[in-house]
């Protein structure tokens, strides 16, 4: 049975050990803050492990972000410093250059490019202040490939990588985070749809299938299995020819 208190403490110790062996004792954790459960829980864990002065939040809206107030509130709640970098003009400039090269943008490009630019921002900030970028992905999303390769799937350390969405939420509660940071409906920020709308099933159904092997809807089971197979390349290390 999953014990959120035990796992919370294990992750905090793991983060502390990672940073202890990661160079300067003052090096900071760099976390993209959306106000959603994953970035909220990851940030809170880093504060517990390193102290608030060694955690920097980075807010990266693309133009107007209707729920950015939750991200602000999280930073205030955790009492961490943050910076805000809006990527709207950078994304549009890149799209213009691609179109100018004679290529027609499609959904794959327009969905994944902002995530990759956000990661570029995180690494730019990391390079400026000398930090380590947190990957805030969870096991459920990784299982079905609901992430952008070299975008939100990148990072230097990944504290939630082995936790399902359900487990991330219970750890968030163990950390004492308010429900608004744990239970906010996840939205992709691009299409206006929720994650579960895009996936075609709920995280509750997915998590039960992952942990118990039970999925009562055969069509949903087939879709989960298909997504898992199709996105294996996101989970595997990059293949490389070796002499």
One Martini backbone bead per residue (centre of mass of N, CA, C, O) as a GRO file, in nm:
protein
  243
    1UNK     BB    1   0.097   0.036   0.021
    2UNK     BB    2   0.068   0.370  -0.011
    3UNK     BB    3   0.300   0.595   0.161
    4UNK     BB    4   0.321   0.927   0.160
    5UNK     BB    5   0.511   0.995   0.397
    6UNK     BB    6   0.743   0.811   0.320
    7UNK     BB    7   0.785   0.911   0.027
    8UNK     BB    8   0.835   1.202   0.088
    9UNK     BB    9   1.098   1.154   0.255
   10UNK     BB   10   1.252   1.007   0.031
   11UNK     BB   11   1.259   1.240  -0.172
   12UNK     BB   12   1.395   1.452   0.001
   13UNK     BB   13   1.655   1.287   0.037
   14UNK     BB   14   1.719   1.255  -0.264
   15UNK     BB   15   1.752   1.554  -0.330
   16UNK     BB   16   1.973   1.618  -0.126
   17UNK     BB   17   2.177   1.417  -0.244
   18UNK     BB   18   2.194   1.525  -0.528
   19UNK     BB   19   2.298   1.814  -0.443
   20UNK     BB   20   2.546   1.721  -0.281
   21UNK     BB   21   2.653   1.577  -0.576
   22UNK     BB   22   2.625   1.868  -0.776
   23UNK     BB   23   2.839   2.058  -0.633
   24UNK     BB   24   2.749   2.324  -0.518
   25UNK     BB   25   2.593   2.403  -0.209
   26UNK     BB   26   2.422   2.657  -0.365
   27UNK     BB   27   2.262   2.517  -0.556
   28UNK     BB   28   1.974   2.531  -0.763
   29UNK     BB   29   1.636   2.494  -0.813
   30UNK     BB   30   1.463   2.466  -1.126
   31UNK     BB   31   1.112   2.569  -1.171
   32UNK     BB   32   0.838   2.518  -1.348
   33UNK     BB   33   0.547   2.720  -1.299
   34UNK     BB   34   0.185   2.649  -1.321
   35UNK     BB   35  -0.003   2.537  -1.059
   36UNK     BB   36   0.016   2.253  -1.066
   37UNK     BB   37   0.075   1.958  -0.913
   38UNK     BB   38   0.365   1.893  -1.004
   39UNK     BB   39   0.509   2.167  -0.955
   40UNK     BB   40   0.413   2.197  -0.664
   41UNK     BB   41   0.532   1.939  -0.541
   42UNK     BB   42   0.823   1.974  -0.636
   43UNK     BB   43   0.872   2.244  -0.494
   44UNK     BB   44   0.808   2.151  -0.204
   45UNK     BB   45   1.028   1.934  -0.191
   46UNK     BB   46   1.269   2.129  -0.239
   47UNK     BB   47   1.226   2.302   0.009
   48UNK     BB   48   1.262   2.072   0.213
   49UNK     BB   49   1.557   1.989   0.109
   50UNK     BB   50   1.695   2.307   0.065
   51UNK     BB   51   1.527   2.546   0.080
   52UNK     BB   52   1.394   2.842  -0.033
   53UNK     BB   53   1.675   2.979  -0.140
   54UNK     BB   54   1.713   2.705  -0.350
   55UNK     BB   55   1.444   2.808  -0.503
   56UNK     BB   56   1.332   2.858  -0.847
   57UNK     BB   57   1.085   3.013  -1.011
   58UNK     BB   58   0.929   2.963  -1.345
   59UNK     BB   59   0.738   3.166  -1.544
   60UNK     BB   60   0.576   3.053  -1.876
   61UNK     BB   61   0.403   3.221  -2.061
   62UNK     BB   62   0.164   3.247  -2.350
   63UNK     BB   63   0.073   3.517  -2.281
   64UNK     BB   64  -0.225   3.456  -2.172
   65UNK     BB   65  -0.291   3.327  -1.835
   66UNK     BB   66  -0.569   3.246  -1.661
   67UNK     BB   67  -0.398   3.069  -1.410
   68UNK     BB   68  -0.143   3.234  -1.292
   69UNK     BB   69  -0.233   3.294  -0.997
   70UNK     BB   70  -0.153   3.013  -0.889
   71UNK     BB   71   0.151   3.044  -0.929
   72UNK     BB   72   0.189   3.287  -0.750
   73UNK     BB   73   0.071   3.156  -0.490
   74UNK     BB   74   0.276   2.934  -0.461
   75UNK     BB   75   0.527   3.113  -0.424
   76UNK     BB   76   0.413   3.251  -0.170
   77UNK     BB   77   0.365   2.999   0.002
   78UNK     BB   78   0.680   2.903  -0.026
   79UNK     BB   79   0.872   3.154  -0.042
   80UNK     BB   80   0.970   3.199  -0.345
   81UNK     BB   81   1.146   3.281  -0.595
   82UNK     BB   82   1.073   3.462  -0.912
   83UNK     BB   83   1.025   3.437  -1.265
   84UNK     BB   84   0.920   3.599  -1.581
   85UNK     BB   85   0.859   3.441  -1.910
   86UNK     BB   86   0.747   3.540  -2.219
   87UNK     BB   87   0.683   3.339  -2.531
   88UNK     BB   88   0.506   3.456  -2.755
   89UNK     BB   89   0.708   3.602  -2.951
   90UNK     BB   90   0.900   3.361  -2.993
   91UNK     BB   91   0.701   3.166  -3.116
   92UNK     BB   92   0.607   3.345  -3.353
   93UNK     BB   93   0.886   3.389  -3.479
   94UNK     BB   94   0.934   3.092  -3.544
   95UNK     BB   95   0.686   3.047  -3.720
   96UNK     BB   96   0.762   3.259  -3.933
   97UNK     BB   97   1.027   3.125  -4.023
   98UNK     BB   98   0.906   2.857  -4.110
   99UNK     BB   99   0.707   2.973  -4.316
  100UNK     BB  100   0.933   3.128  -4.478
  101UNK     BB  101   1.061   2.833  -4.562
  102UNK     BB  102   0.790   2.666  -4.672
  103UNK     BB  103   0.643   2.568  -4.411
  104UNK     BB  104   0.376   2.386  -4.266
  105UNK     BB  105   0.199   2.407  -4.005
  106UNK     BB  106   0.116   2.192  -3.730
  107UNK     BB  107   0.011   2.035  -3.449
  108UNK     BB  108   0.284   1.922  -3.365
  109UNK     BB  109   0.437   2.191  -3.365
  110UNK     BB  110   0.232   2.372  -3.191
  111UNK     BB  111   0.246   2.180  -2.933
  112UNK     BB  112   0.575   2.143  -2.889
  113UNK     BB  113   0.735   2.412  -2.908
  114UNK     BB  114   0.665   2.555  -2.638
  115UNK     BB  115   0.789   2.334  -2.456
  116UNK     BB  116   1.081   2.374  -2.567
  117UNK     BB  117   1.106   2.675  -2.494
  118UNK     BB  118   1.069   2.641  -2.194
  119UNK     BB  119   1.324   2.470  -2.156
  120UNK     BB  120   1.517   2.688  -2.261
  121UNK     BB  121   1.458   2.883  -2.033
  122UNK     BB  122   1.546   2.706  -1.794
  123UNK     BB  123   1.844   2.676  -1.900
  124UNK     BB  124   1.911   2.973  -1.903
  125UNK     BB  125   1.869   3.023  -1.604
  126UNK     BB  126   2.063   2.805  -1.508
  127UNK     BB  127   2.315   2.932  -1.645
  128UNK     BB  128   2.309   3.203  -1.488
  129UNK     BB  129   2.286   3.074  -1.173
  130UNK     BB  130   2.343   2.776  -1.127
  131UNK     BB  131   2.155   2.503  -1.194
  132UNK     BB  132   1.875   2.269  -1.160
  133UNK     BB  133   1.647   2.100  -1.353
  134UNK     BB  134   1.320   2.022  -1.317
  135UNK     BB  135   1.137   1.738  -1.347
  136UNK     BB  136   0.761   1.707  -1.340
  137UNK     BB  137   0.703   1.433  -1.413
  138UNK     BB  138   0.501   1.142  -1.441
  139UNK     BB  139   0.413   0.812  -1.472
  140UNK     BB  140   0.149   0.841  -1.629
  141UNK     BB  141   0.249   1.020  -1.859
  142UNK     BB  142   0.485   0.837  -1.947
  143UNK     BB  143   0.322   0.580  -2.021
  144UNK     BB  144   0.160   0.760  -2.268
  145UNK     BB  145   0.330   1.016  -2.371
  146UNK     BB  146   0.244   1.294  -2.203
  147UNK     BB  147   0.484   1.450  -2.376
  148UNK     BB  148   0.778   1.639  -2.459
  149UNK     BB  149   1.038   1.600  -2.637
  150UNK     BB  150   1.266   1.818  -2.504
  151UNK     BB  151   1.075   1.930  -2.292
  152UNK     BB  152   0.895   1.826  -2.025
  153UNK     BB  153   1.097   1.560  -2.031
  154UNK     BB  154   1.311   1.724  -1.922
  155UNK     BB  155   1.617   1.731  -1.719
  156UNK     BB  156   1.814   1.665  -1.418
  157UNK     BB  157   1.565   1.600  -1.225
  158UNK     BB  158   1.310   1.339  -1.096
  159UNK     BB  159   1.087   1.316  -0.832
  160UNK     BB  160   0.805   1.189  -0.996
  161UNK     BB  161   0.867   0.941  -1.195
  162UNK     BB  162   0.726   0.698  -0.989
  163UNK     BB  163   0.449   0.861  -0.993
  164UNK     BB  164   0.138   0.887  -0.990
  165UNK     BB  165  -0.114   1.099  -0.984
  166UNK     BB  166  -0.236   0.993  -0.724
  167UNK     BB  167   0.037   1.002  -0.563
  168UNK     BB  168   0.102   1.300  -0.594
  169UNK     BB  169  -0.144   1.400  -0.436
  170UNK     BB  170  -0.076   1.258  -0.164
  171UNK     BB  171   0.192   1.407  -0.125
  172UNK     BB  172   0.074   1.691  -0.126
  173UNK     BB  173  -0.090   1.645   0.134
  174UNK     BB  174   0.161   1.571   0.313
  175UNK     BB  175   0.277   1.874   0.263
  176UNK     BB  176   0.015   2.079   0.291
  177UNK     BB  177  -0.131   2.140   0.044
  178UNK     BB  178  -0.358   2.292  -0.120
  179UNK     BB  179  -0.610   2.193  -0.327
  180UNK     BB  180  -0.552   2.402  -0.560
  181UNK     BB  181  -0.262   2.252  -0.620
  182UNK     BB  182  -0.381   1.945  -0.663
  183UNK     BB  183  -0.693   1.967  -0.810
  184UNK     BB  184  -0.631   2.098  -1.061
  185UNK     BB  185  -0.719   2.102  -1.374
  186UNK     BB  186  -0.557   1.975  -1.635
  187UNK     BB  187  -0.405   2.184  -1.888
  188UNK     BB  188  -0.228   2.231  -2.185
  189UNK     BB  189  -0.241   2.553  -2.291
  190UNK     BB  190  -0.352   2.531  -2.608
  191UNK     BB  191  -0.655   2.399  -2.662
  192UNK     BB  192  -0.831   2.396  -2.375
  193UNK     BB  193  -0.788   2.118  -2.285
  194UNK     BB  194  -0.780   1.853  -2.112
  195UNK     BB  195  -0.595   1.586  -2.054
  196UNK     BB  196  -0.836   1.381  -2.056
  197UNK     BB  197  -0.946   1.467  -2.329
  198UNK     BB  198  -0.691   1.394  -2.493
  199UNK     BB  199  -0.669   1.091  -2.396
  200UNK     BB  200  -0.970   0.943  -2.324
  201UNK     BB  201  -0.907   0.939  -2.007
  202UNK     BB  202  -0.853   0.883  -1.685
  203UNK     BB  203  -0.629   0.875  -1.429
  204UNK     BB  204  -0.774   0.668  -1.260
  205UNK     BB  205  -0.776   0.450  -1.477
  206UNK     BB  206  -0.474   0.446  -1.540
  207UNK     BB  207  -0.363   0.387  -1.252
  208UNK     BB  208  -0.504   0.116  -1.216
  209UNK     BB  209  -0.368  -0.020  -1.457
  210UNK     BB  210  -0.076   0.016  -1.369
  211UNK     BB  211  -0.102  -0.114  -1.066
  212UNK     BB  212  -0.341  -0.360  -1.133
  213UNK     BB  213  -0.438  -0.434  -1.437
  214UNK     BB  214  -0.715  -0.262  -1.447
  215UNK     BB  215  -0.969  -0.256  -1.723
  216UNK     BB  216  -1.304  -0.248  -1.809
  217UNK     BB  217  -1.239  -0.096  -2.076
  218UNK     BB  218  -1.131  -0.216  -2.370
  219UNK     BB  219  -1.082   0.044  -2.536
  220UNK     BB  220  -0.906   0.184  -2.326
  221UNK     BB  221  -0.693  -0.031  -2.303
  222UNK     BB  222  -0.603  -0.016  -2.600
  223UNK     BB  223  -0.518   0.281  -2.590
  224UNK     BB  224  -0.304   0.261  -2.373
  225UNK     BB  225  -0.129   0.048  -2.515
  226UNK     BB  226  -0.075   0.214  -2.769
  227UNK     BB  227   0.060   0.460  -2.635
  228UNK     BB  228   0.286   0.300  -2.501
  229UNK     BB  229   0.415   0.197  -2.764
  230UNK     BB  230   0.446   0.468  -2.931
  231UNK     BB  231   0.622   0.605  -2.665
  232UNK     BB  232   0.894   0.454  -2.609
  233UNK     BB  233   1.103   0.671  -2.716
  234UNK     BB  234   1.067   0.860  -2.458
  235UNK     BB  235   1.189   0.643  -2.243
  236UNK     BB  236   1.429   0.598  -2.402
  237UNK     BB  237   1.725   0.611  -2.486
  238UNK     BB  238   1.925   0.720  -2.712
  239UNK     BB  239   2.017   0.591  -2.992
  240UNK     BB  240   2.347   0.446  -3.070
  241UNK     BB  241   2.619   0.409  -3.236
  242UNK     BB  242   2.867   0.143  -3.194
  243UNK     BB  243   3.206   0.030  -3.216
   0.00000   0.00000   0.00000
